[in-house]
Amino acid sequence: MQTLDNYDWISIGIYFAILVGIAVWVIQKKQSNTEDYFLAGRNVGWFVVGASIFASNIGSEHVVGLAGAGAGNKLPMLIYEIQAWVVLILGWVFLPFYARSGVFTMPEFLEKRFDARSRWVLSIFSIIAYVLTKISVTIYAGGIVVSALLGIDFWTGALSTVILTGIYTVLGGMRAVVYTETLQAIILVLGAAALTFIGLDRVGGWESMVDTVGPEYFNMWRPATDPDFPWPSLLITSTIVGIWYWCTDQYIVQRALTARNIKEGRRGTIFGALLKLLPVFLFLIPGIIALTLKMRGELHWDSPDQAFPVLMSNLLPSGLRGLVAAGLLAALMSSLASVFNSCSTLFTVDIYKKLRPNTPEKKLVRTGQYATVVIVIIGIVWIPIMANISGVLYEYLQSVQSYIAPPITAVFLLGIFYKRINATGAFVTLITGLVVGAIRIVLEITKDSLDPDGYLYVLGGSNFLSFGAWFFLFCIILIVVVSHLTPAPAKEKTDNLTFQTISEEEKKNNKNSYNWKDIVVSVFILIIVAAVMIFFSGE
């Protein structure tokens, strides 16, 4: 691997100078109440909303992990990256309900639709899950990227990035997060696009690359009997995880809630969906390019997770290499900033304010800042633990999400589509689902010590995608049965919170919040998603 030269450092320096400028500008603005601090005053336009959604999603673990999936014969994982159609579901289906209810957080919405029990469960679980998955994986991936790119050790790179991101997130709140993410999205797209074009030129074009790795390598649809990626389970479970992540997770939805109205929020999600089409070409393809060059003996890396940094450092010219390095640092920082802010929002609004409802707004903002500092410290403590993780990072992340997503997806989906679902059904499903998910993770880790003929081995050793699909069906049946065995929800728990109970006035307001352009762009995105699915079928 080549080290960065003076021109590269100039590129990185310019990026950080602009980033600091944006952060300082935002920090000088008022942060006098919780709406200012946690939702940027609910006054953000569609471009910034969409760019923020994209930048929050594309962290270092995506860049490193998706390129690793491309380089390590894990092409079926691509299905998680062509879920632009699920981002559209956020804008067209879920967002109007969230905006009408005026909530800050997803657990708060569950309280309005069900009761306080569901809110508590989702709040506490979300914070724990963020620390175990998002913060830990992002820092680990960031450590790999920073040490590989900048030629510094893992600890120094990871620590400095976590602390720098923590400072502007604490001081600037959500407004600092969304505006810095807009810059980071632009840098990331430009840098990765340059690497893709230069890489394709280096391998002699698309046809030459296909000839080297073989056309069958490009088939994301494995047979239903495939032990790793059976296509029916892959399609079902990726959709369940997608709806949980894009439509019900605080980390993403909080960006849409910063919009000044439903129209801007929906357009932001449509723009975010459009940007979501890019990772296939910007990160997965470079992974396959790196594999092609390795097969030809022109490039060397030990682990698929190293494919992107090695390719970047060897292929890009001076200066441009620094721009892509800045893009990767941007990806790391945007993901960290998002999760720091989401954690502090959940803690302040759903836990602290719930316990102390009469707390003044200024004190709530200060509490949110303190909570962010604590989350940053927890992130630092996690660094040595995550340094021991091995294997393809992206697959690890998706398997854990396959156990988290089913109960939450079932509760939110049926909560807005079926008015008979009640608080008891939601609470029992969340608790049962989270316990089953935790048991599965423990059994998977300890499966080598279990009896191969026993039920526990089957539960812990079955394919994670198939488990996710059956688990979701179990959650759907559970919430419906429990809801029907207990009293129907009160009228105030369903008014304008389910499709069957929307008032005529709200229907009219929703219809006025979009036009033919929104519909045309949404259909265009669906066509591209279908085309990508067909293209990567190995035909």
Secondary structure, DSSP 8 states (H G I E B T S, - for coil): -----HHHHHHHHHHHHHHHHHHHHHHTS---SHHHHHHGGG-B-HHHHHHHHHHHH--HHHHHHHHHHHHTT-GGGGGGG-THHHHHHIIIIIHHHHHHHT-SSHHHHHHHHS-HHHHHHHHHHHHHHIIIIIIHHHHHHHHHHHHHHHS--HHHHHHHHHHHHHHHHHHHHHHHHHHHHHHHHHHHHHHHHHHHHHHHHHTTSHHHHHHHH-GGGGB--B-TT-SS-BHHHHHHHHHHHHHIIIII-HHHHHHHHTBSSHHHHHHHHHHHHHHHTSHIIIIIHHHHHHHHHHHTTS---SSGGGHHHHHHHHHS-TTHHHHHHHHHHHHHHHHHHHHHHHHHHIIIIIIIHHH-TT--HHHHHHHHHHHHHHHHHHHHHHHHHHTT--S-HHHHHHHHHHHHHHHHHHHHHHHHH-TT--HHHHHHHHHHHHHHHHHHHHHHHHGGGS-TTSHHHHHHHS-HHHHHHHHHHHHHHHHHHHHHHS----GGGTTTTSGGG--HHHHHHHHTT--HHHHHHHHHHHHHHHHHHHHTB--
